[in-house]
Amino acid sequence: MATGWRRRRRHLGTEADRATFRTLHTASLASPALREGLTAGSAERSSKHLRQLLGAPAIALTDTAGLLAWDGSGRHHAEQTFALAKATVEGGATRVADRDELACIVASCQVRNAVVSPLVVDDRIVGTLQVFTDGATAGLVRAADEVAQWVSGQLELAELDASRTRLMEAEVRALRAQISPHFIYNSLGAIASFVRTDPDRARDLLLEFADFTRYSFRRHGEFTTLAEELRSVERYLLLEQARFGDRLAVTLRIAPEVLPVAVPFLCIQPLVENAVRHGLAGQGSGHITIVARDSDQSCVIEVEDDGAGEDPEKVRRALAGERASDGSDDSIGLGNVDARLRATFGDEYGLVVETAPGAGTKVIVRVPKFAPGVHA
């Protein structure tokens, strides 16, 4: 007698359950393309899945200027899509076009109606979903309207993603503009001072300056690795040490395992610049400590100076994005970095600042080691 375990057949649910799964799966296939916005490419990649959702002989996607993609039979009707879209944009609601609007000389063509639904983003009609069929039932009209609303939702998310990207780019441009002209002039002055006395060091410092400015003004990538960000920070500190000499002491404690972590571009460098400025303000020397360590699912970066410290209320206003009354750039740097961290990872990942008059300043950055959509 044979022995062993008999695998039990799993219950796959009712037919309604399976239909729901198929619908959600098909929608998930169309979603990635639509999240790129309404373009010819995204329309082409999503149209076959949308037609499958609706079970129609053919569908078309248009913007307000004309046809973006057609999927299915009866393509000779494609030339009519602009007029159908125009009428729907003017009416602002789902409508059904009959045979009078779908003149056809192909005897075997079964297209009798087109259900045309507007695609709406931010209360603007940006295009249409057109469903071509041999009979526009009430169920199909409702389904076309529901699918158009879902497509509109995906396009809304695409617009939000694009707006977020534009905002991040603007904030990075603001940080680039904040790079002090005094730092540039002083760095070049320090390099020039070594040209005769120590030409090898002058050459090395000039290369460091070139690499620092190349990184700071690069044009690609919203994110970078912590290793690249810290490499730029080290170049900045080398240039400042060439200027200040023994007055500026630096300690780096970096855990190798966190170096590949993705971080927003220029999120550590402004904090170090502020630390140097405050660490040496009103005193003969200063000590900057930079720590990067592993903390379970997060990476923690700390930038600390032993300078004069700051009024916590002033720091709070800086993190809120308010410009300092003395016209300093600290508020731009802190508020900018804090806003980008929160926008990227969530509110729980904003800056933490520990400071008080006469007690120095420590700025703590915590970022997840892995975050969806964040890649260097």
C-alpha positions in Angstrom: 0.0 0.0 0.0 1.4 3.3 -1.0 1.9 5.8 1.7 2.6 9.5 1.7 0.9 12.9 1.9 -1.9 13.6 -0.5 -1.7 17.3 -1.7 -5.1 18.9 -1.1 -6.5 20.8 -4.0 -6.8 24.4 -3.0 -10.0 26.2 -3.4 -9.6 29.0 -6.0 -12.8 30.9 -5.0 -15.9 31.6 -6.9 -16.1 32.7 -10.5 -16.7 36.2 -9.3 -13.5 36.0 -7.2 -11.5 34.8 -10.3 -13.1 37.6 -12.4 -12.1 40.2 -9.9 -8.5 38.9 -9.8 -8.3 38.9 -13.6 -9.6 42.5 -13.7 -7.1 43.7 -11.0 -4.3 41.9 -12.7 -5.1 43.4 -16.1 -5.3 46.9 -14.5 -1.9 46.4 -12.9 -0.4 45.6 -16.3 -1.7 48.9 -17.7 -0.7 51.0 -14.7 3.1 51.4 -15.1 2.8 52.9 -18.6 0.0 55.3 -17.5 2.1 56.4 -14.5 4.5 57.9 -17.1 1.8 60.4 -18.3 -0.3 60.5 -21.4 2.1 60.1 -24.3 2.1 58.1 -27.5 4.4 55.5 -25.9 2.4 55.1 -22.7 -0.9 54.9 -24.6 0.5 52.3 -27.0 1.7 50.1 -24.1 -1.4 50.4 -22.0 -4.1 50.3 -24.8 -4.2 46.5 -25.2 -4.7 46.0 -21.5 -7.5 48.6 -21.4 -9.2 46.9 -24.3 -9.0 43.6 -22.4 -10.5 45.2 -19.4 -13.5 46.4 -21.4 -13.8 43.4 -23.7 -14.3 45.6 -26.7 -13.5 45.0 -30.4 -11.3 48.2 -30.4 -10.3 51.1 -28.3 -8.4 54.4 -28.9 -6.6 56.7 -26.6 -6.2 60.4 -27.6 -4.9 63.6 -26.2 -6.7 66.9 -27.1 -4.6 67.1 -30.3 -5.3 63.7 -31.8 -4.9 59.9 -31.8 -2.1 58.5 -29.6 -2.9 54.7 -29.8 -5.4 52.3 -31.4 -5.8 48.7 -30.4 -8.1 46.2 -32.0 -10.0 45.9 -35.3 -11.6 48.5 -37.4 -8.6 50.8 -37.6 -10.0 52.6 -40.6 -12.1 54.5 -37.9 -8.9 56.0 -36.5 -9.3 59.1 -38.6 -12.5 59.8 -36.8 -11.0 59.8 -33.3 -10.1 63.5 -33.3 -13.7 64.7 -34.1 -15.0 62.3 -31.4 -12.5 63.7 -28.9 -13.3 67.3 -29.8 -17.0 66.8 -29.2 -16.3 65.1 -25.9 -13.9 67.8 -24.7 -16.5 70.4 -25.5 -19.3 68.5 -23.8 -17.2 67.5 -20.8 -18.8 64.1 -20.2 -19.0 60.6 -21.5 -21.0 60.4 -24.7 -22.1 57.7 -27.2 -21.4 58.3 -30.9 -23.8 56.5 -33.3 -23.4 55.4 -36.9 -23.9 58.9 -38.2 -20.6 60.0 -36.7 -18.9 56.7 -37.6 -19.4 56.7 -41.4 -17.9 53.5 -42.8 -17.5 52.1 -46.3 -16.2 48.7 -45.1 -19.0 46.3 -45.6 -17.8 43.8 -43.0 -17.1 46.4 -40.3 -19.1 45.7 -37.2 -18.5 49.0 -35.4 -21.8 50.7 -34.8 -21.1 52.9 -31.8 -18.2 54.5 -29.9 -18.4 55.3 -26.2 -16.1 58.3 -25.6 -15.1 59.2 -22.1 -12.9 62.2 -21.0 -9.6 61.8 -19.2 -9.3 64.4 -16.5 -6.2 65.6 -14.7 -6.5 68.5 -12.2 -10.0 69.4 -13.5 -8.5 69.6 -17.1 -9.6 67.3 -19.9 -6.3 66.0 -21.3 -7.6 63.4 -23.6 -10.2 60.7 -24.2 -10.8 56.9 -23.9 -12.8 55.8 -27.0 -14.4 52.3 -27.0 -15.6 51.0 -30.4 -18.3 48.4 -30.4 -21.2 46.8 -32.3 -23.6 47.9 -29.6 -23.3 50.5 -26.8 -25.1 48.8 -23.9 -25.7 50.7 -20.6 -23.2 48.3 -19.0 -20.5 49.1 -21.5 -21.1 52.9 -21.1 -20.8 52.6 -17.4 -17.7 50.4 -17.7 -16.0 52.8 -20.1 -16.7 55.7 -17.8 -15.3 53.8 -14.8 -12.1 52.8 -16.7 -11.7 56.3 -17.9 -11.9 57.5 -14.3 -9.3 54.9 -13.3 -7.0 56.0 -16.1 -7.4 59.6 -15.1 -6.4 58.6 -11.6 -3.2 57.1 -12.9 -2.5 60.2 -15.0 -3.0 62.3 -11.8 -0.4 60.3 -10.0 1.9 60.7 -13.0 1.4 64.5 -12.8 2.1 64.4 -9.0 5.3 62.4 -9.7 6.4 65.0 -12.3 5.6 67.9 -10.0 7.5 66.3 -7.2 10.5 65.8 -9.6 10.3 69.5 -10.7 10.2 70.6 -7.1 13.2 68.5 -6.1 15.1 69.8 -9.1 14.2 73.4 -8.1 15.4 72.8 -4.6 18.7 71.4 -5.8 19.1 74.4 -8.0 18.5 76.6 -4.9 21.3 74.7 -3.0 23.7 75.1 -5.9 23.0 78.8 -5.9 23.7 78.8 -2.2 27.3 77.6 -2.6 29.1 80.5 -1.2 31.1 82.7 -3.7 33.3 83.4 -0.7 34.1 79.6 -0.5 35.0 79.6 -4.2 37.2 82.7 -4.0 38.8 81.6 -0.7 39.5 78.1 -2.1 41.1 79.5 -5.3 43.1 81.9 -3.1 44.3 79.1 -0.9 45.3 77.1 -4.0 47.1 80.1 -5.4 49.1 80.5 -2.2 50.7 77.1 -2.7 51.6 77.5 -6.3 55.1 78.7 -5.5 55.8 77.1 -2.1 54.2 73.7 -2.7 53.2 73.2 -6.4 52.4 69.5 -5.9 49.8 70.4 -3.2 48.5 73.2 -5.3 47.9 70.8 -8.2 46.2 68.3 -5.9 44.0 70.9 -4.4 43.0 72.2 -7.8 41.9 68.7 -8.9 39.9 68.4 -5.7 38.3 71.8 -6.4 37.4 70.7 -10.0 35.9 67.4 -8.7 33.9 69.2 -6.0 32.4 71.7 -8.4 31.8 69.0 -11.0 29.8 66.9 -8.5 27.9 69.9 -7.1 26.8 71.1 -10.5 26.1 67.8 -12.2 22.9 67.6 -14.2 21.7 64.0 -13.8 20.2 62.1 -11.0 17.9 63.0 -8.1 19.7 60.6 -5.9 23.2 59.6 -5.2 25.0 57.1 -3.0 26.2 58.0 0.5 29.7 57.1 -0.7 29.5 59.8 -3.5 28.0 62.4 -1.2 30.7 61.8 1.4 33.5 61.9 -1.2 32.3 65.4 -2.2 32.2 66.4 1.5 35.8 65.2 2.0 36.8 67.3 -1.0 35.1 70.3 0.5 36.8 69.8 3.9 40.2 69.4 2.2 39.8 72.7 0.6 38.7 74.3 3.8 41.6 72.8 5.7 43.9 74.2 3.1 42.5 77.6 4.0 42.3 77.3 7.8 45.2 74.9 8.4 45.3 73.5 12.0 42.4 75.7 13.0 40.0 73.2 11.5 40.0 69.6 12.8 37.9 66.9 11.2 37.0 63.4 12.4 35.3 60.9 10.1 33.7 57.6 11.4 32.1 55.9 8.4 30.7 52.3 8.5 31.5 50.7 5.2 28.2 48.8 5.0 26.2 52.0 4.6 28.2 53.5 1.8 25.9 52.1 -1.0 22.7 53.6 0.6 20.9 55.9 -1.7 20.3 59.5 -0.4 19.0 62.7 -2.0 21.7 64.5 -3.9 23.3 67.3 -1.9 21.7 66.3 1.4 24.9 66.1 3.6 27.1 68.7 2.1 25.0 71.7 3.1 25.0 70.4 6.7 28.8 70.2 6.7 29.1 73.7 5.3 26.9 75.0 8.1 29.0 73.0 10.6 32.2 74.6 9.4 30.7 78.0 9.4 29.4 77.7 13.0 32.3 75.6 14.2 34.8 78.4 13.5 32.5 81.4 14.1 33.8 83.6 16.9 36.6 81.3 18.0 40.1 80.4 16.9 39.5 76.8 15.9 36.8 74.2 15.5 36.3 70.4 15.3 33.8 68.8 12.9 32.8 65.2 13.4 30.9 63.2 10.8 29.5 59.8 11.6 27.7 57.4 9.3 26.5 54.1 11.0 24.2 51.2 10.5 21.0 51.2 12.6 18.8 48.1 11.8 16.7 49.1 8.7 18.1 52.6 8.6 21.4 54.5 8.0 22.1 57.3 10.5 24.4 60.2 9.6 25.5 62.7 12.2 27.2 66.0 11.5 28.5 67.7 14.7 30.5 70.9 15.5 31.8 72.2 18.8 31.0 75.8 17.9 28.9 78.4 19.6 25.6 76.6 19.2 22.3 78.1 18.2 19.0 79.2 19.6 16.6 76.2 19.2 13.8 78.5 18.2 15.8 79.9 15.3 16.6 76.3 14.2 12.9 75.5 14.3 12.1 78.4 12.0 14.9 77.3 9.7 13.5 73.8 9.4 10.1 75.4 8.6 11.7 77.1 5.7 11.6 80.6 7.1 14.5 82.9 6.0 16.7 84.0 8.9 16.3 87.6 10.0 20.1 88.2 9.7 20.0 87.1 6.0 22.1 84.0 6.5 21.9 81.0 4.2 21.6 78.5 7.0 17.8 78.5 6.9 17.9 77.7 3.1 20.2 74.7 3.6 18.5 73.2 6.6 14.9 73.8 5.4 15.8 72.5 1.9 17.4 69.3 3.1 14.6 68.6 5.7 11.9 69.1 3.0 13.6 66.8 0.5 14.1 64.1 3.1 10.5 64.2 4.1 9.2 64.3 0.5 11.4 61.3 -0.4 11.0 59.1 2.6 8.2 60.4 4.7 7.8 62.8 7.7 9.5 60.4 10.1 12.8 61.0 8.2 13.2 64.7 8.7 16.2 66.3 10.2 16.8 66.2 14.0 18.9 69.1 15.3 20.4 69.1 18.8 21.8 72.5 19.8 21.8 75.3 22.4 23.9 78.4 22.9 27.4 77.5 23.9 26.8 73.8 23.4 27.7 73.2 19.7 25.3 71.7 17.2 24.6 68.1 16.1 22.4 67.5 13.0 21.1 63.9 12.6 19.9 62.4 9.3 18.2 59.1 9.2 17.4 57.4 5.9 16.0 53.9 5.1 18.6 51.6 3.7 16.0 50.5 1.1 13.1 52.6 -0.2 10.7 52.0 -3.1 11.6 54.1 -6.1 14.8 55.5 -4.6 17.8 54.5 -6.6 21.2 56.1 -7.0 
